[in-house]
Amino acid sequence: MKPENLTPKGIFADIVSMTWTLPFYFGKRKEYEELIKFIYEKKYDEQTSIPPIKDLVRESGLSYSKFSKFLKNLYKDLREDEDFLMDTHRVMYRFCVSSSYGRSVIFDLKNLPVIPKIGESVELSYFRECCGSNTFYVKNIKHTFRNGCQIVEIELAEGNYNLFWHLRLDEALEKKEVDWDDLFEKSTYQLKEQLDVIPKWYRDL
């Protein structure tokens, strides 16, 4: 999106997602320091519903023109200032485990010496009673950055990695044979049935 098409509310929401970085500009004699303090003290976060801009302007005590100008200049500095460095000071590892029974477990780890890669096997004895298995493979890895924390989300699926099935499922998503809701609501076996990749002789056993 071109700079001239950026909306004040969208810019404000982006800055809120980086609130923890704003003290970097305290005491730097920036024209927008009053706005920084206002945002920082409001303690908004990414889950907060951002009020209308007119309400924010009124609460800040600034005129609309100053509020808009300071907001855009702060956003510009956050994007372009070479001295500004974000500090991601915490890492959390989140395992999302799903079984063929449609059951799932999510748990967090503070430390993880080695991050498993997509396709690698993972033997996990935790929650075996719930999941019905301790043999899984890494289906997907996602990194989320939030409030100075990097969350490494590792998705585990029951069984062993199957390249054919991985490619077939990607193809099905592209062709709209399945949708994203199916991935969360159906087990692997149910998805394979839906896509007719399980031989009839096997289903009849």
C-alpha positions in Angstrom: 0.0 0.0 0.0 1.3 3.5 -0.9 2.1 5.7 2.1 -0.6 8.2 1.1 -3.2 5.4 1.3 -2.3 4.4 4.9 -5.2 4.9 7.3 -4.6 6.5 10.8 -6.5 3.6 12.5 -4.4 1.0 10.7 -1.2 2.8 11.6 -2.3 3.1 15.2 -3.0 -0.6 15.4 0.5 -1.4 14.0 2.1 0.9 16.5 0.1 -0.7 19.3 1.5 -4.1 18.3 5.0 -2.6 19.0 4.1 -0.7 22.2 6.9 -2.5 24.1 9.5 -0.8 21.7 8.3 2.8 22.2 10.5 3.6 25.3 13.4 3.6 22.7 12.2 7.1 21.7 11.7 8.5 25.2 13.9 11.5 25.8 15.0 11.7 22.2 13.3 15.1 21.8 11.1 13.8 19.1 8.1 16.0 18.3 5.8 13.0 18.8 7.0 12.1 22.3 3.7 13.2 23.8 1.9 10.8 21.5 4.3 8.0 22.4 3.6 8.5 26.1 -0.2 8.5 25.4 0.0 5.2 23.5 2.4 3.6 26.0 0.3 4.6 29.0 -3.0 3.3 27.5 -1.6 -0.2 27.6 -3.4 -1.3 24.4 -2.4 -4.7 23.0 -3.2 -6.7 19.9 -6.3 -8.2 21.4 -7.7 -4.7 22.3 -10.4 -3.2 20.1 -9.0 0.1 18.9 -11.5 3.0 19.5 -12.4 5.3 16.6 -9.7 7.8 15.8 -11.8 10.8 16.9 -12.0 9.3 20.4 -8.2 8.7 20.5 -7.6 12.3 19.4 -9.9 13.6 22.1 -8.3 11.4 24.8 -4.8 12.4 23.7 -5.5 16.1 24.1 -3.9 16.8 20.7 -5.5 18.5 17.7 -6.5 16.1 14.9 -3.8 17.6 12.6 -1.0 17.1 15.2 -2.3 13.6 16.1 -2.3 12.6 12.4 1.1 14.2 11.7 2.8 12.7 14.8 1.3 9.3 14.1 2.6 9.2 10.5 6.1 10.5 11.5 6.4 7.9 14.3 5.3 5.2 12.0 7.9 6.4 9.4 10.7 6.3 12.0 9.7 2.8 13.1 10.1 1.7 9.5 13.1 3.6 8.5 15.2 4.7 11.5 18.5 2.7 11.2 19.2 3.2 15.0 15.9 1.6 16.0 16.3 -2.1 16.8 13.6 -4.3 18.2 14.6 -6.5 21.0 12.9 -9.9 21.0 14.0 -10.9 24.5 11.9 -14.0 25.1 11.3 -17.3 23.2 8.5 -19.7 23.9 7.9 -23.0 22.2 4.3 -24.1 21.7 3.5 -27.7 20.7 0.1 -28.3 19.1 -0.5 -32.0 19.0 -3.4 -33.6 17.1 -4.3 -37.3 16.8 -6.3 -39.4 14.4 -9.0 -39.5 17.0 -9.7 -35.8 16.5 -8.3 -35.0 19.9 -5.7 -32.3 20.4 -3.4 -31.0 23.1 -1.5 -27.7 23.3 1.4 -27.1 25.7 4.2 -24.7 26.1 7.9 -25.2 26.8 10.3 -22.6 28.1 13.4 -24.2 26.6 14.0 -26.4 23.6 17.6 -27.3 22.8 16.9 -28.5 19.3 13.9 -27.4 17.2 12.6 -30.3 15.1 12.1 -29.7 11.4 9.1 -30.4 9.2 8.8 -34.1 8.4 11.0 -35.2 11.3 9.6 -37.9 13.7 8.9 -37.0 17.4 8.4 -39.5 20.1 6.2 -37.8 22.7 5.1 -39.7 25.8 3.2 -36.7 27.2 -0.6 -36.9 27.0 -0.4 -40.4 25.4 -3.7 -41.4 27.1 -5.5 -38.4 25.5 -3.9 -38.7 22.1 -3.8 -42.5 21.9 -0.2 -42.5 20.5 3.3 -41.3 21.3 4.5 -41.3 17.6 4.1 -38.0 15.7 5.8 -36.0 13.0 6.3 -32.3 12.5 3.5 -31.1 10.2 4.2 -27.4 10.3 6.2 -24.7 12.1 5.1 -21.1 12.6 6.9 -18.2 14.1 4.9 -15.4 15.8 6.3 -12.2 17.2 4.2 -10.6 19.9 5.1 -8.1 22.7 8.8 -8.8 22.5 8.3 -12.5 22.5 9.0 -15.0 19.7 6.5 -17.9 19.8 7.7 -20.9 17.9 4.6 -23.0 17.2 5.3 -26.6 16.3 2.4 -28.6 14.9 2.6 -32.3 15.4 0.4 -34.9 13.7 0.0 -38.5 14.6 2.0 -41.2 12.7 4.9 -40.8 10.3 5.5 -38.2 7.6 4.2 -39.1 4.2 5.4 -37.0 1.3 2.6 -38.2 -1.0 -0.1 -37.3 1.5 1.5 -33.9 2.2 1.5 -33.1 -1.5 -2.0 -34.4 -2.0 -3.4 -32.3 0.8 -1.7 -29.2 -0.6 -3.2 -30.0 -4.0 -6.7 -30.5 -2.4 -6.4 -27.1 -0.7 -5.5 -25.4 -4.0 -8.3 -27.1 -5.8 -10.8 -26.3 -3.0 -11.5 -30.0 -2.5 -11.1 -29.3 1.3 -11.1 -26.0 3.1 -9.2 -24.7 6.1 -12.0 -25.6 8.5 -11.6 -29.2 7.5 -8.0 -29.2 8.6 -9.0 -28.2 12.1 -12.2 -30.1 12.4 -11.4 -33.5 10.8 -8.9 -36.1 11.6 -6.2 -37.2 9.1 -8.1 -40.4 8.5 -11.3 -38.5 7.8 -9.5 -36.2 5.3 -8.0 -39.2 3.6 -11.5 -40.7 3.2 -12.9 -37.4 1.9 -10.1 -37.3 -0.8 -10.5 -41.0 -1.6 -6.8 -41.8 -1.0 -7.6 -44.9 1.2 -8.1 -48.0 -1.0 -11.5 -49.6 -0.8 -10.1 -53.0 0.2 -8.4 -51.3 3.2 -11.6 -49.5 4.2 -13.5 -52.8 4.0 -11.2 -54.6 6.4 
